[in-house]
Amino acid sequence: MQKETKNQEKKKSNVFASLSLAWELGYTIALPIAILGFGGAYADKRLGTVPLFILIGIALAIIISGIGIYRKVKNIVN
């Protein structure tokens, strides 16, 4: 009985760790895109440069998200 309980606890722990990682990665991707995308849209609207700053913001967000994901994966692997 002890082994079964320990296995169940380990499985629950693994599920929570996986959900935690997925949550962190979601924020790592979503926040830069939302902030820089909306910031770019605002700048385009104020300056009249329709797609320029949105595209720059999204490109920067992709780079920032990629670096964040790389660092998280690097910490997990090491």
Order of alpha helices (4+ residues) and beta strands (2+ residues): alpha-alpha
